[in-house]
Amino acid sequence: MQINAEKLRWKARRLKLMTGAEIGWRIGQSARTRLEAAGFGLCKPRAPEGKTGAAWLAELPRDFDSSRYTQSADRILMGRFDIFALRSIELGFPPNWHRDPKTGTEVPAVFGKSIDYRDESAVGDVKYLWEVNRHLELVTLAQAWHLTGTQRYALACRTLIESWLDQCPYPLGPNWTSSLEHAYRLINWSVAWHLLGGDNSILFDGDQGAKFKARWLQSVRQHCYFIEGWFSRYSSANNHLLGEYSGLFIGALTWPLWPESPGWLALARRGVFEEALLQTSEDGVNREQAIYYQHEVMDMMLLCGLFARANGQDFGPDFWHRLEQMMDFLAALMDRSGNLPAFGDSDDALLVRWMPDQRQQVYRSLLTTGSILFGRLDWKTLLSESDDKTRWLLGDDAASGFARMPAATAMQPKRIFETGGLYLLGCDFGTDREVKVVVDCGPIGYLSIAAHGHADALQMTLSVAGRQILIDPGTFAYHTEQRWRDYFRSTMAHNTVCIDGLDQSVSGGNFLWMEKAKATCLEPPAEGPLQRFVGEHDGYRRLHDPLTHRRTLEFSLAGKRLTVTDRFECEGMHSARICWHFAEDCQVSVSENAALIVSGPVSVTMTLAESDSHPSVFHGCDTISAGWISRGYDEKTPATSLFWDLPVQGETEYVTIIDIEVSDPHR
């Protein structure tokens, strides 16, 4: 059998970033795979004994507009699903759990751990396949039953689960490959279990109900067993490991029914606590340097914390304090319209789909929940009202409690996140004339592979009056669309400088960085009429003629002028591309060495000082992959990019002047 050469090269690059201990561990896991494929060491059936655990709330909330949930549930019953870029796609009810909804690829029910989920020819787009198997729709159906008592929604839950058990027997098929997918499924099963009435659910009535319950619980046990044996360790121990611990923790709390359950619970509880603190810096920045993954980690911590409190397993003040710090970081970066920079990877994942349109306001929802949990009046200035997710998590009193909280007069965000490497400049935060600049001077990502980081050292974003002007373009693709995966995480796709057409860091694969640019803050910004930031990175020191890029930002409150000075230190000749990327609703026009950017009441003039160089303009360009923004996984929209291509020799400096005006904030 011919072995794919690129796969071999990837494995060689991956091996370079492993320690001896990790290599030994992976050899052991490979041996385990062969043994399990031969039928040894698999989870054996065992009857459950004892009582199930408590829900995350003593009394589950009911004060909702039930029509939102019944309408969504009815669409599911008609076989229509929303999966990333696919809206209302017809999959049938129940769907084929082995078919990728995007490509139609159907994966055979062979031994799960033998399936190469990175191979597009074998599994299609595995993100789509796995997403529907997380059973977010199960929770929607259970919510509709909980709110209305309409029996067809409860029976639909049983149909969905029974079909999955029929099609996905342990340990066969693509849904028995990844512990993280097992964890997400367990969490959604747990939430649905409680919404359906737990042990007293009508689904378990009679002989048929008892048989269904036994089958479901047997699969729960197999899920827990699988996760314990296949944790993401060493260089893979990022949000995946925390997610796996979270699923095992909630699973063991909900169903403590087997001799192994106390061990699973102790292992998972310790893992959730340790990884939550390890993967997030003391200033609240998740070490993966990816804003959306910070949201996912916070959701894991929040739900685990609530389940733990309800079952007498509270994690303690250090855990909750770290979660509050993470929310404080989000609040600092959020502009007055609720926007955050899209730094790093984003896959649009939801731990639980608490409400039909949850993806629209995931960050504001977290802050709403946090403002009640932690009594943070200052965060309320960024929020308008409570949301359904907060009520599902905290109870029917959440909305009235939020309404009674007096809002602080203004949000005064923290400006320096030294460990995380993020810095803020600007003025009038939280008002109609807000100017917010966010500078990324942190590490590329977490652990040796930095899987979800982008090559974006010294990039900056700009929001004015709640309108995004300079943006991070997002992610778009993971396992497929190689060209676009490479572009969206490239240096050229960010508001920084690309030298000689090369990325600051060297990629070894879709989730693998071999050589990583190190960014250093030389001067953090201080409050005052003139705010100044200075940072540099060494990503281009690897070149035959080493080059250092230093960037200085100066923001003047008096004239609302932002001056960006890019300084290069080298000996030979290089080409520099200063890159600027604008939100899709910005109107951009170019005249000589300047550009005018208009978005509603906001006008921004960008000028390259002391130069007659004209910028290149790209809008939705396919030929060189430029002029795009991705607001969601597998979605991209034309936007405008400006590139100034300039020579560099020896010590060279270029100054970009950005003048900001807001005419009428209410226009």
Disulfide bonds with the S-S distance in Angstrom:
none
